[in-house]
């Protein structure tokens, strides 16, 4: 561990105490609607993993970063002070940001970055959400080390729609690079090839015993026989979807992306970068005389290289009374290991996601738009850009650079924040409003790829009138190989009304859509070699980013923006920016 760094184990022990104090003694917790203040000091901190010590960008010297605790209905105010040389922004991933788009965080979309020595106060209210979300940096690859949980409890005296857990345990998956992740992506963008992969996956910042020099850096969860635990899973990894399982234990999925779902049991879950999943873990009724591995490894569908390794933690049972075994006796207990799906098990991925259904009851309705005002069809996938003259590139055919696009438009971030330009009606030279609603050149999206793999480049947005109901089909493409893409939409939740393999059929597929109890999310995986259909209501004025949450694809341009115009009433309009909004 790095000198003076609060250990991950200590950080999450504090989190357990806070979570369970709030639940066991609710009178100690403030009632709904209070303002909760936090201060994030962005600073460098030495951290050691895999016997490699390096200086990382951190929040308050912690890795992972500190948790945000709130109740549904609370106002959250976070003062961010930048003490490092990097430009910084923070995104509150999954928070709907109703009329608070200035606090959303993606660099050059809703704000200019917080520069060295500058301060910015993020101010937003948690509305209609309860569960697990997370915060992370939203500029370049800084979120490799700048991330932490957002724990949203229900309003006071409002119970969970499932058994009350004995304890709540945040579990955050991440990635560790011995190198500087900023240098990794900078080099990749310069040479046009794929970036180097991470050196390890982590659970709560710890790689676990399967990695070299990491036996002591292992996440350990101690449970009591017969108790029920709520595991709050977050995938904060940069570039990998992950399978997760605990040996010899069944998990019950009860919540995804801070939305309750119809509970279902499973041995293994799939969680993409940007997604969260709440699980109930029912401990065995008696001390099992064994220790159990929890493990996560990637679900990989693309042709590129990836970190083909496994992160593990340990599940220990507290020993019966009058028995206090030594540490060595724990080592002598049998160790059971989980069996995870194959690395490219797309069938499992599809079956797992189909099981997710909204509660859709009177208390937690599924307000799926039944009619659609505007329909969009977006292709997503990889492509190429030409190699600059007098330069050698490492992309396809060693003569191009990797790129990525939506409807063949590779998004170029401007040098002025789009929301700021929109609000002050200064769009000239910043963005255009001609993003194509459908592919300009239709082709057999999942069949034989076209000869021309080049993409166009631009800063184009889609303009939506306030309260427009939107249906969007996201179609994977095989231009450089089929691949799963976890797409995240800022500013809204959406309903996943349909999914399938092959090319979307606008006549045969819509009649099969689920408009009764589809799962509600903020991040969805576009199936490898397939499509997914979502619906949402554009009831939140502002500019809202949508992008692949595989960070390398975002860096290559797989992103776009929706511009939702103000409504007619004052409470439907976006307020002016705060006085401390950073300037470019």
Beta strands, then each sheet from edge to edge (+ up, - down):
strand 1: 35-49
strand 2: 52-59
strand 3: 68-71
strand 4: 75-82
strand 5: 90-93
strand 6: 119-125
strand 7: 131-137
strand 8: 147-153
strand 9: 167-176
strand 10: 200-203
strand 11: 220-223
strand 12: 228-235
strand 13: 241-246
strand 14: 251-256
strand 15: 259-266
strand 16: 268-271
strand 17: 276-282
strand 18: 290-299
strand 19: 310-317
strand 20: 334-336
strand 21: 374-386
strand 22: 400-406
strand 23: 409-411
strand 24: 456-458
strand 25: 461-464
strand 26: 468-476
strand 27: 485-489
strand 28: 494-501
strand 29: 520-521
strand 30: 523-526
strand 31: 530-538
strand 32: 542-548
strand 33: 559-564
sheet 1: 2+ 1- 4- 6+
sheet 2: 3+ 8+ 7- 5+
sheet 3: 10+ 9- 12- 17+ 14- 15+
sheet 4: 11+ 19+ 18- 13+ 16-
sheet 5: 11+ 19+ 18- 20-
sheet 6: 22+ 21- 26- 31+ 28- 29+
sheet 7: 23+ 24+
sheet 8: 25+ 33+ 32- 27+ 30-
end
